[in-house]
Amino acid sequence: MTGPRGPHPGPRIDRAWAMPSPATFTIAPIRALLVECGVGAGWVDPFAGNHSPAEWTNDLDAETEAHSHIDGGAFLGAMLTEHARGVLLDPPYSLRQRHECYKGVRQIAMSGVLTHAARVIQRGGLAICCGWNSNGLGKKRGFVLERVLLVAHGAQHNDTIVTVERKVSA
């Protein structure tokens, strides 16, 4: 595999088992990954809920502990370019989850969220994306995939897939 700076060994891939939780960042292997990546000061979370370790938090649900309660894309869109050390992206993974989390919201424009997330991250900063796929922000937005964490939750639950990508170009 070849990256923008020559040969790239490919991402590190780990797998762990843990009980599921709607509070993704409380799941032990995911929490450990966030600590390892230094998530905290200078980090942004547009879908924060109640358990985000990011400094700047937002969640559309006004009943959460997030600092602001607007659309995730609008939250990121208002931030300065290359201002954040990193962005956590843990939006609802399905239509059912979106309905449960954000009653009445029909659609979240994720392409706009991803574009704004890429814009606000400093070069060398990280994007940590959680979901049921490993798409992340991607090469077209200037990111290189460094790590994938698969968290199995048992036979009746989908795995949570966490990607860690580094911004290498604007």
VOMAR-399048 format. One line per field, with one value per residue (C-alpha): residue number from 1; residue in three letters; x, y, z. Coordinates in Angstrom, 2 decimals. Layout:
REM residues N
i [NUM_...]
aa [ALA_...]
east [X_...]
north [Y_...]
up [Z_...]
//
This chain:
REM residues 170
i [1_2_3_4_5_6_7_8_9_10_11_12_13_14_15_16_17_18_19_20_21_22_23_24_25_26_27_28_29_30_31_32_33_34_35_36_37_38_39_40_41_42_43_44_45_46_47_48_49_50_51_52_53_54_55_56_57_58_59_60_61_62_63_64_65_66_67_68_69_70_71_72_73_74_75_76_77_78_79_80_81_82_83_84_85_86_87_88_89_90_91_92_93_94_95_96_97_98_99_100_101_102_103_104_105_106_107_108_109_110_111_112_113_114_115_116_117_118_119_120_121_122_123_124_125_126_127_128_129_130_131_132_133_134_135_136_137_138_139_140_141_142_143_144_145_146_147_148_149_150_151_152_153_154_155_156_157_158_159_160_161_162_163_164_165_166_167_168_169_170]
aa [MET_THR_GLY_PRO_ARG_GLY_PRO_HIS_PRO_GLY_PRO_ARG_ILE_ASP_ARG_ALA_TRP_ALA_MET_PRO_SER_PRO_ALA_THR_PHE_THR_ILE_ALA_PRO_ILE_ARG_ALA_LEU_LEU_VAL_GLU_CYS_GLY_VAL_GLY_ALA_GLY_TRP_VAL_ASP_PRO_PHE_ALA_GLY_ASN_HIS_SER_PRO_ALA_GLU_TRP_THR_ASN_ASP_LEU_ASP_ALA_GLU_THR_GLU_ALA_HIS_SER_HIS_ILE_ASP_GLY_GLY_ALA_PHE_LEU_GLY_ALA_MET_LEU_THR_GLU_HIS_ALA_ARG_GLY_VAL_LEU_LEU_ASP_PRO_PRO_TYR_SER_LEU_ARG_GLN_ARG_HIS_GLU_CYS_TYR_LYS_GLY_VAL_ARG_GLN_ILE_ALA_MET_SER_GLY_VAL_LEU_THR_HIS_ALA_ALA_ARG_VAL_ILE_GLN_ARG_GLY_GLY_LEU_ALA_ILE_CYS_CYS_GLY_TRP_ASN_SER_ASN_GLY_LEU_GLY_LYS_LYS_ARG_GLY_PHE_VAL_LEU_GLU_ARG_VAL_LEU_LEU_VAL_ALA_HIS_GLY_ALA_GLN_HIS_ASN_ASP_THR_ILE_VAL_THR_VAL_GLU_ARG_LYS_VAL_SER_ALA]
east [0.00_1.39_0.48_1.10_4.56_5.70_5.02_2.33_2.08_-1.71_-3.86_-3.47_-6.57_-7.66_-10.71_-12.21_-15.40_-17.53_-21.13_-23.01_-24.06_-25.88_-23.11_-20.37_-17.51_-18.22_-17.49_-14.15_-12.07_-13.39_-12.74_-9.17_-8.62_-9.78_-7.36_-4.54_-5.30_-5.28_-8.93_-9.84_-8.63_-8.83_-11.23_-14.69_-17.76_-20.85_-22.96_-21.77_-24.65_-23.73_-20.37_-18.02_-14.45_-14.13_-13.64_-16.22_-19.47_-22.76_-25.85_-29.15_-30.97_-31.34_-31.64_-28.00_-25.03_-23.50_-22.48_-24.64_-27.72_-27.76_-27.39_-23.97_-23.08_-23.97_-21.91_-18.82_-19.52_-19.23_-15.75_-12.49_-10.53_-7.79_-8.71_-9.21_-6.70_-9.33_-12.98_-15.07_-17.90_-20.45_-23.75_-26.80_-25.87_-29.33_-32.70_-34.11_-31.33_-31.76_-35.49_-34.77_-32.03_-33.49_-37.26_-38.73_-35.42_-35.77_-32.29_-28.73_-26.64_-23.56_-21.59_-21.70_-20.71_-17.74_-16.60_-16.76_-15.05_-12.15_-11.89_-11.70_-9.00_-5.40_-2.89_-1.57_-4.79_-7.12_-10.64_-12.15_-15.35_-17.70_-20.39_-21.32_-18.88_-15.24_-15.64_-14.37_-13.39_-11.25_-8.41_-10.41_-10.66_-6.91_-6.87_-4.90_-6.40_-4.11_-6.21_-9.43_-10.98_-13.75_-15.79_-17.95_-21.05_-22.40_-24.65_-27.68_-25.76_-23.80_-20.11_-19.10_-16.39_-14.04_-11.64_-8.73_-7.52_-4.78_-5.05_-2.08_-3.23_-5.79]
north [0.00_3.44_6.61_10.29_10.07_6.77_3.22_2.99_-0.23_-0.04_0.46_-1.40_-3.53_-4.67_-6.56_-6.58_-7.77_-5.58_-5.17_-2.71_0.70_3.63_5.75_4.63_6.36_4.44_1.09_0.02_-0.69_2.48_4.57_3.17_4.09_7.66_7.97_6.54_9.11_12.00_12.99_15.97_19.57_20.89_18.14_18.62_16.36_17.38_14.39_14.39_13.02_12.89_11.10_12.83_13.56_16.35_19.96_21.39_19.42_19.67_17.50_18.22_16.84_19.77_17.36_16.26_17.74_19.07_22.74_23.55_22.01_22.67_20.61_18.88_20.28_23.83_23.37_22.31_24.89_27.71_26.58_28.05_26.17_23.90_24.91_21.49_18.81_16.25_15.45_12.62_11.46_9.17_10.00_7.71_4.62_3.90_5.50_3.82_5.22_8.69_8.56_7.44_10.05_13.00_12.65_14.22_14.67_13.01_13.45_14.28_15.57_13.48_14.52_18.13_17.01_15.05_17.94_20.42_17.92_17.58_21.37_22.10_19.49_20.73_19.03_16.06_15.94_12.96_12.03_9.21_7.86_5.30_3.38_0.20_0.92_1.92_4.78_7.59_10.87_9.28_10.05_12.58_14.78_14.45_11.64_8.42_5.50_4.56_2.25_0.25_-1.09_-3.67_-4.04_-7.16_-7.06_-10.60_-12.46_-10.16_-6.91_-5.35_-4.66_-1.07_-0.09_2.71_4.28_6.57_8.72_11.36_14.54_14.65_17.30_20.08]
up [0.00_-0.89_0.99_0.15_1.71_0.22_1.38_4.02_6.03_6.25_9.32_12.59_13.12_16.58_17.79_21.27_22.92_25.20_26.23_23.99_25.27_23.68_25.29_22.87_24.69_27.92_26.22_27.73_24.57_22.88_26.00_26.12_22.45_23.08_26.00_23.87_21.14_23.64_23.17_25.35_25.09_21.55_20.40_18.88_19.06_17.02_18.27_21.89_23.93_27.64_27.73_25.32_26.45_23.81_24.88_22.46_22.48_20.63_20.41_18.70_21.77_24.18_27.13_26.83_28.71_25.47_25.39_22.36_20.77_17.03_13.87_13.82_10.40_11.49_14.68_12.71_9.99_12.54_13.67_12.40_9.73_11.15_14.70_16.31_17.34_16.39_15.84_17.29_15.03_16.66_14.94_15.11_13.04_11.59_10.86_13.98_16.17_14.63_15.45_19.03_19.62_17.74_17.69_14.57_12.72_9.34_7.95_8.99_6.07_6.87_3.77_5.02_8.52_7.14_4.94_7.85_10.19_7.73_7.44_11.19_11.97_12.02_9.73_11.71_13.76_14.08_13.09_15.16_13.59_15.13_13.29_11.44_8.60_8.27_5.78_8.00_6.32_3.62_1.25_-0.80_2.28_2.99_5.59_5.97_7.89_10.80_12.94_13.01_16.21_15.85_19.02_19.01_21.22_20.87_18.46_18.69_18.13_15.29_15.94_16.56_14.07_15.11_12.62_13.46_10.58_10.44_8.37_6.00_3.51_3.18]
//
